[in-house]
Amino acid sequence: MSDAISIKEAVRLVLWGSEKPLRRSEVQQQVEALLGHTVSSSSITSSLRLQSQSDRSPVVNIERGIYAYDLDFHPFGKSRLYHGDSLEILPQLPANSIHAVVTDPPYGLVEYEGKELSKLRGGRGGVWRIPPSYDGCQRSPLPRFTTLTDTELRQMARFFEQLGRELMRVLVPGANVLVASNPLVCHVVTTAMVSAGFEARGQVIRLVQTMRGGDRPKGSEDEFNEVSAMARSQWEPWVMLRKPLDGTTANNLRTWKTGGWRRISDERPFGDVIKSSPTRPEERRIAPHPSLKPQRFMREVVRASLPLGEGIVLDPFAGSGSTLAAAESLGYRAVGIERDDDYFNLACEAMPQLRDLEV
Ligand SMILES: C[S@@+](CC[C@H](N)C(=O)[O-])C[C@H]1O[C@@H](n2cnc3c(N)ncnc32)[C@H](O)[C@@H]1O
């Protein structure tokens, strides 16, 4: 790793990863351990001085000879939840600090904007589709992907390309990226992320009966009683991408701890079709988020995302924190980012309970 990371980046990685502010000598020790060779104390001193004097750097000198990383978070076990916009928080994370991404991003681009969330919270739906109750159960609202115009699809592609560029910097080579999607927009995600430099690596198919599709043509239900406007969706694609490897898979695994998928067991490799169920009512009560993913599925994919079980998993659209809860239940470390105040507070409450659930 010594050639791939500069002293400046190593200083950032060490301060960001530390649970407490560090003395200059502690920074030096940890930088040397990370790089695998000695570094002169003058290099460490000048890197710390230059970074802490720059307005754009998160490295701060809190008192004489003591340094910290200035980025507030909510601590959860070994994990962290940041409160803010991913496109603003990601540039503040150090390069090469993250080993996998497992995320369920917003697609409509507007459905998680304040205006639409207020309509949803006011029970009016807005761009959200409020499905009919089913077997006596009130179903959760769903985003309405079919309403996306060409302009919105282009806007979505730009969003994922921008996200992809930010992720390329914070991820180590060989890192897996797994993005929840749906059959109508997964091509947009794949193409945009590939433009940002990722390799397309297929899809994980979550086999689940969703509430999308199957409806008769809107407003003409009686006239076209025998028609469904769209097939009833029975699977959910999770786009698989990878930051290109540094050399061979084996070399990448040795250097960065990434470059493959963790096997389920000696006999069973991780597979790309996973039987799943809608999120259980018990989980929905703990975390009433409209897009809550089930712990059982999340634990399977989060576990597999770190091939050696080492490193940090990122969810830049954390919602109620289901990815972080899954990571903690597995003994992994995770970093989440959530922009909405209510969902951030919900996640802080829900994550320990989701982590402790039996699945
Ligand atoms: C589809 S939901 C994820 C739900 C999550 N899978 C769960 O199980 O709770 C997407 C989340 O991303 C958040 N979000 C949308 N845009 C964001 C942004 N730019 N930065 C950070 N969070 C964002 C939304 O508020 C929403 O909670």
The ligand as an SDF file (V2000), in Angstrom:
LIG
                    3D

 27 29  0  0  0  0  0  0  0  0999 V2000
  -34.5570    4.7670   -0.6000 C   0  0  0  0  0  0  0  0  0  0  0  0
  -34.2270    5.5380    0.8930 S   0  0  0  0  0  0  0  0  0  0  0  0
  -33.1740    4.3990    1.7560 C   0  0  0  0  0  0  0  0  0  0  0  0
  -33.9160    3.5970    2.8040 C   0  0  0  0  0  0  0  0  0  0  0  0
  -33.0430    2.5130    3.4200 C   0  0  0  0  0  0  0  0  0  0  0  0
  -32.7930    1.4760    2.4540 N   0  0  0  0  0  0  0  0  0  0  0  0
  -33.6840    1.8870    4.6550 C   0  0  0  0  0  0  0  0  0  0  0  0
  -33.7530    0.6420    4.7080 O   0  0  0  0  0  0  0  0  0  0  0  0
  -34.0840    2.6170    5.5540 O   0  0  0  0  0  0  0  0  0  0  0  0
  -33.1420    6.8080    0.4080 C   0  0  0  0  0  0  0  0  0  0  0  0
  -32.7560    7.7590    1.5270 C   0  0  0  0  0  0  0  0  0  0  0  0
  -31.7780    8.6660    1.0140 O   0  0  0  0  0  0  0  0  0  0  0  0
  -32.0080    9.9410    1.5850 C   0  0  0  0  0  0  0  0  0  0  0  0
  -31.3920   10.9140    0.6520 N   0  0  0  0  0  0  0  0  0  0  0  0
  -31.9030   11.3780   -0.5210 C   0  0  0  0  0  0  0  0  0  0  0  0
  -31.0120   12.1810   -1.1300 N   0  0  0  0  0  0  0  0  0  0  0  0
  -29.9150   12.2240   -0.3180 C   0  0  0  0  0  0  0  0  0  0  0  0
  -28.6530   12.8650   -0.4030 C   0  0  0  0  0  0  0  0  0  0  0  0
  -28.3440   13.6380   -1.4500 N   0  0  0  0  0  0  0  0  0  0  0  0
  -27.7600   12.6800    0.5870 N   0  0  0  0  0  0  0  0  0  0  0  0
  -28.0640   11.8960    1.6650 C   0  0  0  0  0  0  0  0  0  0  0  0
  -29.2580   11.2630    1.8170 N   0  0  0  0  0  0  0  0  0  0  0  0
  -30.1670   11.4140    0.8310 C   0  0  0  0  0  0  0  0  0  0  0  0
  -33.5170   10.0470    1.7250 C   0  0  0  0  0  0  0  0  0  0  0  0
  -33.8830   10.9910    2.7180 O   0  0  0  0  0  0  0  0  0  0  0  0
  -33.8940    8.6110    2.0740 C   0  0  0  0  0  0  0  0  0  0  0  0
  -34.0030    8.4360    3.4780 O   0  0  0  0  0  0  0  0  0  0  0  0
  1  2  1  0
  2  3  1  0
  2 10  1  0
  3  4  1  0
  4  5  1  0
  5  6  1  0
  5  7  1  0
  7  8  2  0
  7  9  1  0
 10 11  1  0
 11 12  1  0
 11 26  1  0
 12 13  1  0
 13 14  1  0
 13 24  1  0
 14 15  1  0
 14 23  1  0
 15 16  2  0
 16 17  1  0
 17 18  1  0
 17 23  2  0
 18 19  1  0
 18 20  2  0
 20 21  1  0
 21 22  2  0
 22 23  1  0
 24 25  1  0
 24 26  1  0
 26 27  1  0
M  CHG  2   2   1   9  -1
M  END
$$$$
